[in-house]
Amino acid sequence: MTTTEASTPAPAAGAPSTRRSTVMSIAGLATSALIALLTVVPSPYAIGSPGPTFDTLGTADGVELVEIKGAPTYMSSGELRLTTVSVQRAGSLPFSIGRVLAAWASQSEYVVPQESVYGTAEEEEEAQEQAAQEWISSQESATVSALEALGHPVPATLRIVGASERSNAADLVETDDVIVAVDGEDVETFTDLVDAVGDREAGDDIAVTVVRDGEQITETFATLDDGAGAAVMGLYIDPEFELPIDVTVGIEKVGGPSAGMMFSLGIMDRLTEEDELQGALVAGTGTIDATGDVGAIGGIRMKLIGARDAGAEWFLAPVENCAEVSGNIPDGLNVVAVDTLDDAYEAITRIGAGDTADLPGC
């Protein structure tokens, strides 16, 4: 039995199918050209992604990340990992429009205009200097807050470096005045000063004693509202701390203040005999000031992913970042919301003990 295959006759010249083929060929070439263009044309955007994490209880490049001199230290069986965000741009690492589109569609990256991150060349240089300074300042604040949280007040010289235009003390105090008392009560630490002002209602009078040219002078003036209902003096204070220990951070590739809280926790852990973590791996982020207040940071969605990728099961996040955290927590990661260093220390201690049932989340 013979089987005959049906054949399709070739179209005549100028037939519609030929025109369609031509159009499709042109469209294919255009698409190929567009893909090639997207692959090679530089893009004026910056791409953010999860950066490396660093264990504040461990080492980096063979050097202790946090080295403490002047006090006994103790080892921990767990990890306290600070988290970072890596930001790349066409000027530092060439990538194309296609790369940007891929990042836009990714759940683990974000895209912003390059100028919104770096600004002009002059602004970029200023931003880098500011980030470096904030990195250094955060280490000092971390040390002060850690010591005071452990019950060791840190004396400070509370020097006035300026006053806001709104301050009722603007014409009463001078640059380099040193505050020594509030309402007749000595203030020896920065926390003493913050607490003394915090006891006032906005608009209340406050009597501040300063030392100027070796002489004590007391000035009384009304406090201001900080915009959230709290009392402030409207003075800029540069505290010069008298630290009883020397803390050195062995990492130079990170800038900004967002690692402050994790540094504080690392210092507290190293200074106490208790093994707070008991083997737990906890990551986190948050600024810290000398009074132990934890502040909001940027890029937390990337930091959550970085923590998960580093093997963390727990993440400490500033309360002020909870709106951004909610709905963006990677599978397998538990988030604890913290407002102060005391909150954060309690959290790691309870995580280590397995007592996590009612820890506050976002």
N, C-alpha and C positions, 0 to 999 in steps of 0.2 A: 504494500500500500504506500502510495506516495503522497507526502504532505506538502502543500504549496503555501509559502508564507506570503501574506499580502504585503505589497510594497506601496509607499506613498510617492506619488509623482512629484517631481521638483516643481516649485512655483514658477510661474512665468516672470520674466523681468519686470520690475516695477510693481509687483504684487504687494498687497498690504503686509503680508508676513515678512517680506524683505525689509520694509520700512520699520516694522516693529523690531526686527533684529538689529537694525542700525541704531535705533533709539536706545535699545537695551545695551548695546555695546558702548555707546557714548555715555550712558548713565553709569555703566560699570567702570569706565575709565575715570569718570568724574568722582565716583565714590572712592576709587583707589587713590586718586590724587588727593582727595580730602583726608583720607586716612593717613597718607604720607605726610600731609601738611600738619595734621594734628600731632604726628609723631616727632616732628623736628622743630616746629615753631616754638620759640621760648614763650613762656607765659608769665605775666606780671603778678603772679599770685604766690602766697606762702601756704605751705601745707604743714599742718600740725598732726602729730601722731604720738602714741605712747612712747615715752622715753625710758631710759634705764631706771631701775630702782637700786637703792643703796641701803644696806643694813647698818644702822647707826650703832649696833652692838658688834659689828664685824670689822672686816678690813677692806680696803680698796687698793689695788695694786700692791698688796703686801704690807700696807701701812694701816694701822688702826684708824678707822674713820673718825672716831672721837677719842682723843687721848687726853687723859686727866692726870694732872700732877698737883701734888699738895694735899691729897686725901687718899685714904684707902679705897680701892675699887674691887668689885666682885664680878665674876663671870656670870653670864646668863645662858640658859639652854634654849632660848627662843630667838626670834628675829624681830626687829622693829625697822621696817623698810620705809624710807622716804621715797616719794614718787615724783617723777618729772615728766615734762612734755618736751618732745623734740620738735623744733620748727625749722623747716627748710624752705629755701626760696631759689628762684632761678639763678640769682647771682652767686649763691654759695654751692648749690648742687643742681646742675642743669636738668630741668624737666620741661615737658611740653604741655600744650593745651590738653592733649589726650590724657596725660598723666593727671592733670588737674581734674578733668571730668571723672576719671576713675576714682580719685580721692573724694570728690563730691558725692559719689554714689556709695562710698564705703562707710560702714558703721564705726570703723576704728580710726578714722582720719577726719580732719576738718579743713576747709579752705577759706582763706580770707584774702582780701587785696593786700599785696605786698606792702604798700605804703601805710596801711593801717597798723602794721606790726613794726615796721622799721622807720617809717617817715623819711625825711631827707637824710642826707649823709651826716649832717650836723646833729640832727635829732637822734639818729641812730647811735652816734658816738656818746651823746649825753645819756641815752637810755642804757647803754652798756655800762657806763660809769655808775649810774644810779643803781643798776642791778648788782654790780659788784659791791657797792657800799651797803645796800640792803642785805646782801649775803653776810657781810661782816657784822652788821648791826644785829641781825637775827641771831647770830651765834652768841653775842653778848646777852641779848634779851633771854635767850634760851637758858643760859647759865644762871642768870639772876633769878628767873622764874622757877627753875628747877630747885635751886638752893632754898628759896623762900617757901616753896611748896613742901620741902622737907623740914621746915622749921628753923632755917638758918637765915635770919635777916641780913641783907647785904647793905651796908652803909653807902651813902652816896652824897656827893656835893651837888646840890640842886641849883644849878646856875641858870639865870634868866638870859636868854639870847634874843628876845624880842617880844613884841606884843602886837596883837591884832588891832586894826583900826577901831574895832567895836569895843575893845576892852576898856573898862572903867579905870583900869590901872595904867593905861598907856602913858599918862603924864605924871605918874606917881613913882614908877620904878624905872631903873636904868639897866642897860645891857651890862652883864657881868655881876649884877646883884646876885647874892646867894641866899636862897630862902632857908631860914633856920627854924621858924615856928609859925603856926597858924592858930589864931585865937589864944595865944599864950602857951600853947602846947608844942613842945619840941617835935620837929619832924627830922628824922635821921635817915630814913630810906625813901625811895621814890614811892613805894607802896603807902607809907605814912602820909605822904602828900596827897596821893590820889584818894585815899580813904577820908582824909580831912575835908577835901573839897566835895567828895561824894556825899557827905553827910548833910550838905546844904541843899536847900531848894533854890531853883533858878530865881535870881533876883535878890536873894538874901545877901546881907553884908558879910564880909569876911575880913578879918584883920591879919595881915601877912607881915611877918617880921623878916627883914633882909639884913645882910651884912654888906655894907658899902664902905670901902676904904677903911676897914677896921672898925667901923661904928655900926651899931645896931639901930635900924630905923623901922618903925611900924607904920604901915599905911592901911587904911580901911576903905574898902570900895565894894560895890555891888557885883555879884556874880552875873554871868550871862546864861542864857538857855542855849544848849548845844544843838538845838534843832530837834532833839528827841525828848526834851523835857528835863534833861540832867543839867546840873550846875557846872559851869566852867569859869575859870578866871580870865581866859583869853590871853594867857601868857604862854610863850614857847620856852620850854625847859629842856636843857641839855644835861641830863644826869651823868655825873662822872662816878662810876661805881668802883668801890674798893673790894674787888673780888678776892676771896680767901684761897681760891684754887685757880689753876691755869688750865684752860680747856683749848685744845687745838683740834681743828677739823681737817682731816687729811684728804680733802677733795677740792679740786679747783675748777671742775667743768660745769658746775651748777651755779646759777645766779638767782637773785631775788630772795624774798623773805618767806616763801611758802613752805620751807622745810623746818621752820622754827619749832613747831610743836613736836615733831618727831625727834629733833635734837634734844629738846627738854626731856622727853621721855627716856631717851637713851642715857642722858646724864643721870637722871633719877634712878634708873635701873642699875647703872654701874656703881652708884654711890650707896646702894642698899644691899644688905646681905640676902634679903628675900629674893627668891627666884620667881619674879612676878609672872612671867610668861609660861613657865613650866613646859617649854618646847613649842609653844604656839608661834605661828608666823603671822604677824600683824603689820599691815601697811597703813599709810595715812598721809594726810597733808593738812596744812593750816598754818597761818602766821601765829606768832606769839609775841606778846609785849611783856615788859618787865613785871607786870602785875599778874601774869598768868592768863590773860584773856586771849582766847583763840579767835582768829579772824578769818574771813573768807579769802579764797584764792581763785585763780583762773584755771581753765583747762581741766576741770575735775573729771569730766567724762573720759578723757584720755587717761587720766591717772587711775581711774577705776579699772580700765582695761589693762593697764600696765601692772597693776597690783595682782589682778587675776592671773595674768601671764607669768608672773613671778612666783606663783604658787600660794599666794595669800588666801586665807579663808575669811579674814576679818579686815575691815577698812574703817579707820577713824576719819570722819568728815566734819568740817565746821558746820554748826547749825545753820549758819547764814547761806550755805551752799545747798541746803536740802531741796530747794525747789528744782535745782538743776540735776541733783542726784536722782530724785524720784523718777522712775520709769526708765532709767539708764543704768541700772545695776546689773552687771554681767552675771550669768548663771554661776552658782557656786560661791559667790561672794556675799558676805553679810556686812552691812554698813551700820556703824554706831555713830549717832550724832553727838558731838561734844561742843560745849560752849566755853569751857575753861580747862586749864591744865589739870586741875583736880578731877574733872569729869573724865579726862583722857586716861589719867593714871588709874582711877578706879576701874575703868573699862578694861585696861590690859590685865589688871590683877584678877578681875572676875573672869575674863576670857581664859587666863591661865588656870583658874580653879574650876572651870567648867560651869560657872554660875552665870549663865548668859540669858536666862529666860526673859527678863524684863529690861534688858538694856535698851535705851531709846534709839530708834532708827529714824530714817528719813522717809 
